[in-house]
Amino acid sequence: MKNESKVPSKIIELETSIKLLEYLKQRNTIDDGMYNFTINKLLNKIEVEKSKINDDYINNINNYKLLI
């Protein structure tokens, strides 16, 4: 149960990208087509990352480092 609170940095990065796109859409910087296309690609990437998660993935500290 303790490991469920860990979120890999790749998922955080993708979710942050979604928030940025939502902001840009609210500001009418991007159109609906581009927004929908990009959001769908990001959601698919999140699902792929979630499917990779197992005990080895959770215990590998490198999956939680943010790259700058």
PDB file of N, CA, C and O in Angstrom:
ATOM      1  N   MET A   1       0.817  -1.188   0.000  1.00  0.00           N
ATOM      2  CA  MET A   1       0.000   0.000   0.000  1.00  0.00           C
ATOM      3  C   MET A   1       0.865   1.257   0.000  1.00  0.00           C
ATOM      4  O   MET A   1       0.465   2.291  -0.535  1.00  0.00           O
ATOM      5  N   LYS A   2       2.041   1.167   0.596  1.00  0.00           N
ATOM      6  CA  LYS A   2       2.921   2.322   0.687  1.00  0.00           C
ATOM      7  C   LYS A   2       3.388   2.798  -0.690  1.00  0.00           C
ATOM      8  O   LYS A   2       3.556   4.000  -0.893  1.00  0.00           O
ATOM      9  N   ASN A   3       3.600   1.891  -1.629  1.00  0.00           N
ATOM     10  CA  ASN A   3       4.115   2.234  -2.946  1.00  0.00           C
ATOM     11  C   ASN A   3       3.094   2.937  -3.831  1.00  0.00           C
ATOM     12  O   ASN A   3       3.481   3.556  -4.822  1.00  0.00           O
ATOM     13  N   GLU A   4       1.817   2.866  -3.513  1.00  0.00           N
ATOM     14  CA  GLU A   4       0.801   3.472  -4.354  1.00  0.00           C
ATOM     15  C   GLU A   4       0.878   4.997  -4.378  1.00  0.00           C
ATOM     16  O   GLU A   4       0.370   5.621  -5.310  1.00  0.00           O
ATOM     17  N   SER A   5       1.500   5.601  -3.378  1.00  0.00           N
ATOM     18  CA  SER A   5       1.576   7.056  -3.338  1.00  0.00           C
ATOM     19  C   SER A   5       2.703   7.605  -4.214  1.00  0.00           C
ATOM     20  O   SER A   5       2.787   8.815  -4.423  1.00  0.00           O
ATOM     21  N   LYS A   6       3.567   6.729  -4.726  1.00  0.00           N
ATOM     22  CA  LYS A   6       4.653   7.169  -5.591  1.00  0.00           C
ATOM     23  C   LYS A   6       4.129   7.357  -7.009  1.00  0.00           C
ATOM     24  O   LYS A   6       3.405   6.512  -7.535  1.00  0.00           O
ATOM     25  N   VAL A   7       4.507   8.474  -7.616  1.00  0.00           N
ATOM     26  CA  VAL A   7       4.117   8.756  -8.992  1.00  0.00           C
ATOM     27  C   VAL A   7       5.390   8.999  -9.790  1.00  0.00           C
ATOM     28  O   VAL A   7       6.166   9.893  -9.451  1.00  0.00           O
ATOM     29  N   PRO A   8       5.620   8.221 -10.845  1.00  0.00           N
ATOM     30  CA  PRO A   8       6.827   8.423 -11.655  1.00  0.00           C
ATOM     31  C   PRO A   8       6.867   9.827 -12.263  1.00  0.00           C
ATOM     32  O   PRO A   8       5.832  10.404 -12.597  1.00  0.00           O
ATOM     33  N   SER A   9       8.063  10.353 -12.395  1.00  0.00           N
ATOM     34  CA  SER A   9       8.229  11.714 -12.905  1.00  0.00           C
ATOM     35  C   SER A   9       7.726  11.861 -14.338  1.00  0.00           C
ATOM     36  O   SER A   9       7.274  12.942 -14.717  1.00  0.00           O
ATOM     37  N   LYS A  10       7.792  10.809 -15.139  1.00  0.00           N
ATOM     38  CA  LYS A  10       7.307  10.888 -16.521  1.00  0.00           C
ATOM     39  C   LYS A  10       5.806  11.173 -16.544  1.00  0.00           C
ATOM     40  O   LYS A  10       5.334  11.943 -17.381  1.00  0.00           O
ATOM     41  N   ILE A  11       5.059  10.560 -15.638  1.00  0.00           N
ATOM     42  CA  ILE A  11       3.615  10.804 -15.571  1.00  0.00           C
ATOM     43  C   ILE A  11       3.346  12.230 -15.111  1.00  0.00           C
ATOM     44  O   ILE A  11       2.442  12.887 -15.627  1.00  0.00           O
ATOM     45  N   ILE A  12       4.113  12.711 -14.156  1.00  0.00           N
ATOM     46  CA  ILE A  12       3.957  14.100 -13.693  1.00  0.00           C
ATOM     47  C   ILE A  12       4.246  15.063 -14.831  1.00  0.00           C
ATOM     48  O   ILE A  12       3.535  16.053 -15.005  1.00  0.00           O
ATOM     49  N   GLU A  13       5.286  14.781 -15.606  1.00  0.00           N
ATOM     50  CA  GLU A  13       5.635  15.630 -16.746  1.00  0.00           C
ATOM     51  C   GLU A  13       4.499  15.667 -17.767  1.00  0.00           C
ATOM     52  O   GLU A  13       4.165  16.736 -18.277  1.00  0.00           O
ATOM     53  N   LEU A  14       3.910  14.525 -18.066  1.00  0.00           N
ATOM     54  CA  LEU A  14       2.820  14.463 -19.046  1.00  0.00           C
ATOM     55  C   LEU A  14       1.579  15.183 -18.534  1.00  0.00           C
ATOM     56  O   LEU A  14       0.913  15.887 -19.292  1.00  0.00           O
ATOM     57  N   GLU A  15       1.266  15.012 -17.252  1.00  0.00           N
ATOM     58  CA  GLU A  15       0.099  15.692 -16.681  1.00  0.00           C
ATOM     59  C   GLU A  15       0.306  17.209 -16.643  1.00  0.00           C
ATOM     60  O   GLU A  15      -0.646  17.970 -16.815  1.00  0.00           O
ATOM     61  N   THR A  16       1.529  17.644 -16.420  1.00  0.00           N
ATOM     62  CA  THR A  16       1.836  19.073 -16.457  1.00  0.00           C
ATOM     63  C   THR A  16       1.646  19.620 -17.864  1.00  0.00           C
ATOM     64  O   THR A  16       1.161  20.738 -18.042  1.00  0.00           O
ATOM     65  N   SER A  17       2.026  18.837 -18.856  1.00  0.00           N
ATOM     66  CA  SER A  17       1.820  19.247 -20.251  1.00  0.00           C
ATOM     67  C   SER A  17       0.337  19.402 -20.562  1.00  0.00           C
ATOM     68  O   SER A  17      -0.053  20.312 -21.294  1.00  0.00           O
ATOM     69  N   ILE A  18      -0.479  18.532 -20.016  1.00  0.00           N
ATOM     70  CA  ILE A  18      -1.931  18.629 -20.216  1.00  0.00           C
ATOM     71  C   ILE A  18      -2.454  19.918 -19.594  1.00  0.00           C
ATOM     72  O   ILE A  18      -3.273  20.610 -20.199  1.00  0.00           O
ATOM     73  N   LYS A  19      -1.993  20.242 -18.400  1.00  0.00           N
ATOM     74  CA  LYS A  19      -2.418  21.488 -17.746  1.00  0.00           C
ATOM     75  C   LYS A  19      -2.017  22.709 -18.572  1.00  0.00           C
ATOM     76  O   LYS A  19      -2.785  23.664 -18.684  1.00  0.00           O
ATOM     77  N   LEU A  20      -0.821  22.679 -19.146  1.00  0.00           N
ATOM     78  CA  LEU A  20      -0.372  23.781 -19.992  1.00  0.00           C
ATOM     79  C   LEU A  20      -1.270  23.912 -21.220  1.00  0.00           C
ATOM     80  O   LEU A  20      -1.643  25.022 -21.599  1.00  0.00           O
ATOM     81  N   LEU A  21      -1.616  22.793 -21.839  1.00  0.00           N
ATOM     82  CA  LEU A  21      -2.509  22.833 -22.999  1.00  0.00           C
ATOM     83  C   LEU A  21      -3.888  23.371 -22.634  1.00  0.00           C
ATOM     84  O   LEU A  21      -4.494  24.117 -23.405  1.00  0.00           O
ATOM     85  N   GLU A  22      -4.384  22.990 -21.453  1.00  0.00           N
ATOM     86  CA  GLU A  22      -5.673  23.517 -21.005  1.00  0.00           C
ATOM     87  C   GLU A  22      -5.608  25.033 -20.854  1.00  0.00           C
ATOM     88  O   GLU A  22      -6.547  25.739 -21.223  1.00  0.00           O
ATOM     89  N   TYR A  23      -4.506  25.528 -20.317  1.00  0.00           N
ATOM     90  CA  TYR A  23      -4.319  26.972 -20.168  1.00  0.00           C
ATOM     91  C   TYR A  23      -4.287  27.656 -21.531  1.00  0.00           C
ATOM     92  O   TYR A  23      -4.944  28.676 -21.735  1.00  0.00           O
ATOM     93  N   LEU A  24      -3.517  27.087 -22.466  1.00  0.00           N
ATOM     94  CA  LEU A  24      -3.419  27.672 -23.800  1.00  0.00           C
ATOM     95  C   LEU A  24      -4.762  27.669 -24.519  1.00  0.00           C
ATOM     96  O   LEU A  24      -5.073  28.603 -25.259  1.00  0.00           O
ATOM     97  N   LYS A  25      -5.556  26.629 -24.306  1.00  0.00           N
ATOM     98  CA  LYS A  25      -6.872  26.569 -24.936  1.00  0.00           C
ATOM     99  C   LYS A  25      -7.794  27.643 -24.348  1.00  0.00           C
ATOM    100  O   LYS A  25      -8.551  28.281 -25.079  1.00  0.00           O
ATOM    101  N   GLN A  26      -7.732  27.838 -23.047  1.00  0.00           N
ATOM    102  CA  GLN A  26      -8.549  28.870 -22.405  1.00  0.00           C
ATOM    103  C   GLN A  26      -8.185  30.259 -22.918  1.00  0.00           C
ATOM    104  O   GLN A  26      -9.046  31.131 -23.028  1.00  0.00           O
ATOM    105  N   ARG A  27      -6.916  30.458 -23.229  1.00  0.00           N
ATOM    106  CA  ARG A  27      -6.440  31.750 -23.732  1.00  0.00           C
ATOM    107  C   ARG A  27      -6.591  31.874 -25.246  1.00  0.00           C
ATOM    108  O   ARG A  27      -6.156  32.865 -25.833  1.00  0.00           O
ATOM    109  N   ASN A  28      -7.200  30.881 -25.876  1.00  0.00           N
ATOM    110  CA  ASN A  28      -7.404  30.837 -27.330  1.00  0.00           C
ATOM    111  C   ASN A  28      -6.095  30.931 -28.107  1.00  0.00           C
ATOM    112  O   ASN A  28      -6.052  31.504 -29.196  1.00  0.00           O
ATOM    113  N   THR A  29      -5.036  30.370 -27.547  1.00  0.00           N
ATOM    114  CA  THR A  29      -3.747  30.340 -28.214  1.00  0.00           C
ATOM    115  C   THR A  29      -3.678  29.185 -29.210  1.00  0.00           C
ATOM    116  O   THR A  29      -3.043  29.296 -30.258  1.00  0.00           O
ATOM    117  N   ILE A  30      -4.337  28.078 -28.874  1.00  0.00           N
ATOM    118  CA  ILE A  30      -4.397  26.935 -29.786  1.00  0.00           C
ATOM    119  C   ILE A  30      -5.856  26.632 -30.094  1.00  0.00           C
ATOM    120  O   ILE A  30      -6.747  26.938 -29.301  1.00  0.00           O
ATOM    121  N   ASP A  31      -6.089  26.032 -31.249  1.00  0.00           N
ATOM    122  CA  ASP A  31      -7.472  25.722 -31.639  1.00  0.00           C
ATOM    123  C   ASP A  31      -7.894  24.363 -31.082  1.00  0.00           C
ATOM    124  O   ASP A  31      -7.073  23.608 -30.561  1.00  0.00           O
ATOM    125  N   ASP A  32      -9.179  24.070 -31.202  1.00  0.00           N
ATOM    126  CA  ASP A  32      -9.733  22.837 -30.643  1.00  0.00           C
ATOM    127  C   ASP A  32      -9.120  21.588 -31.265  1.00  0.00           C
ATOM    128  O   ASP A  32      -8.874  20.605 -30.566  1.00  0.00           O
ATOM    129  N   GLY A  33      -8.873  21.617 -32.563  1.00  0.00           N
ATOM    130  CA  GLY A  33      -8.308  20.450 -33.241  1.00  0.00           C
ATOM    131  C   GLY A  33      -6.933  20.090 -32.721  1.00  0.00           C
ATOM    132  O   GLY A  33      -6.654  18.925 -32.434  1.00  0.00           O
ATOM    133  N   MET A  34      -6.074  21.087 -32.601  1.00  0.00           N
ATOM    134  CA  MET A  34      -4.725  20.851 -32.088  1.00  0.00           C
ATOM    135  C   MET A  34      -4.779  20.415 -30.626  1.00  0.00           C
ATOM    136  O   MET A  34      -4.039  19.523 -30.211  1.00  0.00           O
ATOM    137  N   TYR A  35      -5.647  21.040 -29.858  1.00  0.00           N
ATOM    138  CA  TYR A  35      -5.805  20.685 -28.449  1.00  0.00           C
ATOM    139  C   TYR A  35      -6.209  19.214 -28.317  1.00  0.00           C
ATOM    140  O   TYR A  35      -5.581  18.459 -27.574  1.00  0.00           O
ATOM    141  N   ASN A  36      -7.258  18.811 -29.041  1.00  0.00           N
ATOM    142  CA  ASN A  36      -7.746  17.439 -28.948  1.00  0.00           C
ATOM    143  C   ASN A  36      -6.703  16.430 -29.404  1.00  0.00           C
ATOM    144  O   ASN A  36      -6.514  15.397 -28.760  1.00  0.00           O
ATOM    145  N   PHE A  37      -6.026  16.718 -30.506  1.00  0.00           N
ATOM    146  CA  PHE A  37      -4.989  15.832 -31.021  1.00  0.00           C
ATOM    147  C   PHE A  37      -3.882  15.631 -29.986  1.00  0.00           C
ATOM    148  O   PHE A  37      -3.483  14.501 -29.705  1.00  0.00           O
ATOM    149  N   THR A  38      -3.396  16.728 -29.426  1.00  0.00           N
ATOM    150  CA  THR A  38      -2.289  16.664 -28.479  1.00  0.00           C
ATOM    151  C   THR A  38      -2.700  16.017 -27.169  1.00  0.00           C
ATOM    152  O   THR A  38      -1.938  15.238 -26.597  1.00  0.00           O
ATOM    153  N   ILE A  39      -3.895  16.328 -26.687  1.00  0.00           N
ATOM    154  CA  ILE A  39      -4.373  15.728 -25.444  1.00  0.00           C
ATOM    155  C   ILE A  39      -4.498  14.215 -25.601  1.00  0.00           C
ATOM    156  O   ILE A  39      -4.115  13.465 -24.703  1.00  0.00           O
ATOM    157  N   ASN A  40      -5.026  13.768 -26.723  1.00  0.00           N
ATOM    158  CA  ASN A  40      -5.159  12.320 -26.953  1.00  0.00           C
ATOM    159  C   ASN A  40      -3.804  11.632 -26.973  1.00  0.00           C
ATOM    160  O   ASN A  40      -3.659  10.540 -26.423  1.00  0.00           O
ATOM    161  N   LYS A  41      -2.805  12.254 -27.600  1.00  0.00           N
ATOM    162  CA  LYS A  41      -1.462  11.678 -27.623  1.00  0.00           C
ATOM    163  C   LYS A  41      -0.880  11.599 -26.212  1.00  0.00           C
ATOM    164  O   LYS A  41      -0.265  10.597 -25.847  1.00  0.00           O
ATOM    165  N   LEU A  42      -1.074  12.650 -25.425  1.00  0.00           N
ATOM    166  CA  LEU A  42      -0.553  12.661 -24.053  1.00  0.00           C
ATOM    167  C   LEU A  42      -1.262  11.635 -23.178  1.00  0.00           C
ATOM    168  O   LEU A  42      -0.622  10.970 -22.364  1.00  0.00           O
ATOM    169  N   LEU A  43      -2.565  11.502 -23.336  1.00  0.00           N
ATOM    170  CA  LEU A  43      -3.304  10.510 -22.552  1.00  0.00           C
ATOM    171  C   LEU A  43      -2.851   9.095 -22.896  1.00  0.00           C
ATOM    172  O   LEU A  43      -2.753   8.241 -22.016  1.00  0.00           O
ATOM    173  N   ASN A  44      -2.577   8.848 -24.165  1.00  0.00           N
ATOM    174  CA  ASN A  44      -2.058   7.532 -24.565  1.00  0.00           C
ATOM    175  C   ASN A  44      -0.693   7.274 -23.947  1.00  0.00           C
ATOM    176  O   ASN A  44      -0.411   6.158 -23.511  1.00  0.00           O
ATOM    177  N   LYS A  45       0.158   8.296 -23.906  1.00  0.00           N
ATOM    178  CA  LYS A  45       1.482   8.145 -23.293  1.00  0.00           C
ATOM    179  C   LYS A  45       1.365   7.863 -21.800  1.00  0.00           C
ATOM    180  O   LYS A  45       2.130   7.068 -21.253  1.00  0.00           O
ATOM    181  N   ILE A  46       0.411   8.512 -21.144  1.00  0.00           N
ATOM    182  CA  ILE A  46       0.199   8.267 -19.716  1.00  0.00           C
ATOM    183  C   ILE A  46      -0.229   6.826 -19.492  1.00  0.00           C
ATOM    184  O   ILE A  46       0.249   6.177 -18.561  1.00  0.00           O
ATOM    185  N   GLU A  47      -1.118   6.319 -20.327  1.00  0.00           N
ATOM    186  CA  GLU A  47      -1.562   4.926 -20.196  1.00  0.00           C
ATOM    187  C   GLU A  47      -0.401   3.960 -20.398  1.00  0.00           C
ATOM    188  O   GLU A  47      -0.306   2.952 -19.699  1.00  0.00           O
ATOM    189  N   VAL A  48       0.477   4.259 -21.343  1.00  0.00           N
ATOM    190  CA  VAL A  48       1.651   3.412 -21.574  1.00  0.00           C
ATOM    191  C   VAL A  48       2.546   3.419 -20.337  1.00  0.00           C
ATOM    192  O   VAL A  48       3.012   2.368 -19.899  1.00  0.00           O
ATOM    193  N   GLU A  49       2.783   4.591 -19.779  1.00  0.00           N
ATOM    194  CA  GLU A  49       3.620   4.696 -18.583  1.00  0.00           C
ATOM    195  C   GLU A  49       2.990   3.954 -17.405  1.00  0.00           C
ATOM    196  O   GLU A  49       3.695   3.282 -16.652  1.00  0.00           O
ATOM    197  N   LYS A  50       1.687   4.066 -17.241  1.00  0.00           N
ATOM    198  CA  LYS A  50       1.012   3.366 -16.144  1.00  0.00           C
ATOM    199  C   LYS A  50       1.089   1.862 -16.325  1.00  0.00           C
ATOM    200  O   LYS A  50       1.170   1.124 -15.343  1.00  0.00           O
ATOM    201  N   SER A  51       1.063   1.397 -17.567  1.00  0.00           N
ATOM    202  CA  SER A  51       1.131  -0.041 -17.810  1.00  0.00           C
ATOM    203  C   SER A  51       2.523  -0.613 -17.505  1.00  0.00           C
ATOM    204  O   SER A  51       2.658  -1.816 -17.278  1.00  0.00           O
ATOM    205  N   LYS A  52       3.542   0.228 -17.499  1.00  0.00           N
ATOM    206  CA  LYS A  52       4.899  -0.207 -17.190  1.00  0.00           C
ATOM    207  C   LYS A  52       5.124  -0.413 -15.693  1.00  0.00           C
ATOM    208  O   LYS A  52       6.087  -1.064 -15.287  1.00  0.00           O
ATOM    209  N   ILE A  53       4.245   0.138 -14.892  1.00  0.00           N
ATOM    210  CA  ILE A  53       4.463   0.145 -13.445  1.00  0.00           C
ATOM    211  C   ILE A  53       4.281  -1.258 -12.871  1.00  0.00           C
ATOM    212  O   ILE A  53       3.224  -1.875 -13.009  1.00  0.00           O
ATOM    213  N   ASN A  54       5.330  -1.737 -12.232  1.00  0.00           N
ATOM    214  CA  ASN A  54       5.307  -2.974 -11.458  1.00  0.00           C
ATOM    215  C   ASN A  54       6.250  -2.775 -10.272  1.00  0.00           C
ATOM    216  O   ASN A  54       6.745  -1.667 -10.071  1.00  0.00           O
ATOM    217  N   ASP A  55       6.507  -3.807  -9.492  1.00  0.00           N
ATOM    218  CA  ASP A  55       7.334  -3.637  -8.297  1.00  0.00           C
ATOM    219  C   ASP A  55       8.755  -3.169  -8.627  1.00  0.00           C
ATOM    220  O   ASP A  55       9.308  -2.328  -7.917  1.00  0.00           O
ATOM    221  N   ASP A  56       9.344  -3.702  -9.690  1.00  0.00           N
ATOM    222  CA  ASP A  56      10.695  -3.272 -10.052  1.00  0.00           C
ATOM    223  C   ASP A  56      10.708  -1.812 -10.473  1.00  0.00           C
ATOM    224  O   ASP A  56      11.617  -1.064 -10.112  1.00  0.00           O
ATOM    225  N   TYR A  57       9.702  -1.410 -11.234  1.00  0.00           N
ATOM    226  CA  TYR A  57       9.599  -0.027 -11.689  1.00  0.00           C
ATOM    227  C   TYR A  57       9.415   0.903 -10.501  1.00  0.00           C
ATOM    228  O   TYR A  57      10.043   1.961 -10.440  1.00  0.00           O
ATOM    229  N   ILE A  58       8.572   0.527  -9.567  1.00  0.00           N
ATOM    230  CA  ILE A  58       8.294   1.353  -8.389  1.00  0.00           C
ATOM    231  C   ILE A  58       9.535   1.515  -7.524  1.00  0.00           C
ATOM    232  O   ILE A  58       9.764   2.590  -6.970  1.00  0.00           O
ATOM    233  N   ASN A  59      10.331   0.474  -7.403  1.00  0.00           N
ATOM    234  CA  ASN A  59      11.502   0.518  -6.527  1.00  0.00           C
ATOM    235  C   ASN A  59      12.732   1.141  -7.179  1.00  0.00           C
ATOM    236  O   ASN A  59      13.738   1.345  -6.500  1.00  0.00           O
ATOM    237  N   ASN A  60      12.684   1.448  -8.468  1.00  0.00           N
ATOM    238  CA  ASN A  60      13.811   2.076  -9.159  1.00  0.00           C
ATOM    239  C   ASN A  60      13.731   3.587  -8.968  1.00  0.00           C
ATOM    240  O   ASN A  60      12.828   4.238  -9.493  1.00  0.00           O
ATOM    241  N   ILE A  61      14.664   4.132  -8.226  1.00  0.00           N
ATOM    242  CA  ILE A  61      14.654   5.555  -7.882  1.00  0.00           C
ATOM    243  C   ILE A  61      14.808   6.446  -9.107  1.00  0.00           C
ATOM    244  O   ILE A  61      14.382   7.601  -9.070  1.00  0.00           O
ATOM    245  N   ASN A  62      15.392   5.961 -10.173  1.00  0.00           N
ATOM    246  CA  ASN A  62      15.589   6.773 -11.378  1.00  0.00           C
ATOM    247  C   ASN A  62      14.277   7.153 -12.052  1.00  0.00           C
ATOM    248  O   ASN A  62      14.244   8.105 -12.831  1.00  0.00           O
ATOM    249  N   ASN A  63      13.214   6.442 -11.777  1.00  0.00           N
ATOM    250  CA  ASN A  63      11.920   6.752 -12.366  1.00  0.00           C
ATOM    251  C   ASN A  63      11.235   7.932 -11.674  1.00  0.00           C
ATOM    252  O   ASN A  63      10.153   8.347 -12.088  1.00  0.00           O
ATOM    253  N   TYR A  64      11.847   8.465 -10.642  1.00  0.00           N
ATOM    254  CA  TYR A  64      11.242   9.569  -9.898  1.00  0.00           C
ATOM    255  C   TYR A  64      12.065  10.837  -9.948  1.00  0.00           C
ATOM    256  O   TYR A  64      11.764  11.802  -9.245  1.00  0.00           O
ATOM    257  N   LYS A  65      13.095  10.846 -10.764  1.00  0.00           N
ATOM    258  CA  LYS A  65      13.935  12.025 -10.900  1.00  0.00           C
ATOM    259  C   LYS A  65      13.398  12.891 -12.025  1.00  0.00           C
ATOM    260  O   LYS A  65      13.115  12.399 -13.118  1.00  0.00           O
ATOM    261  N   LEU A  66      13.259  14.171 -11.756  1.00  0.00           N
ATOM    262  CA  LEU A  66      12.838  15.113 -12.782  1.00  0.00           C
ATOM    263  C   LEU A  66      14.059  15.585 -13.556  1.00  0.00           C
ATOM    264  O   LEU A  66      15.058  15.998 -12.967  1.00  0.00           O
ATOM    265  N   LEU A  67      13.972  15.521 -14.853  1.00  0.00           N
ATOM    266  CA  LEU A  67      15.076  15.982 -15.702  1.00  0.00           C
ATOM    267  C   LEU A  67      14.884  17.444 -16.010  1.00  0.00           C
ATOM    268  O   LEU A  67      13.795  17.869 -16.395  1.00  0.00           O
ATOM    269  N   ILE A  68      15.931  18.207 -15.845  1.00  0.00           N
ATOM    270  CA  ILE A  68      15.860  19.647 -16.107  1.00  0.00           C
ATOM    271  C   ILE A  68      16.849  20.013 -17.174  1.00  0.00           C
ATOM    272  O   ILE A  68      16.952  21.181 -17.547  1.00  0.00           O
TER     273      ILE A  68
END
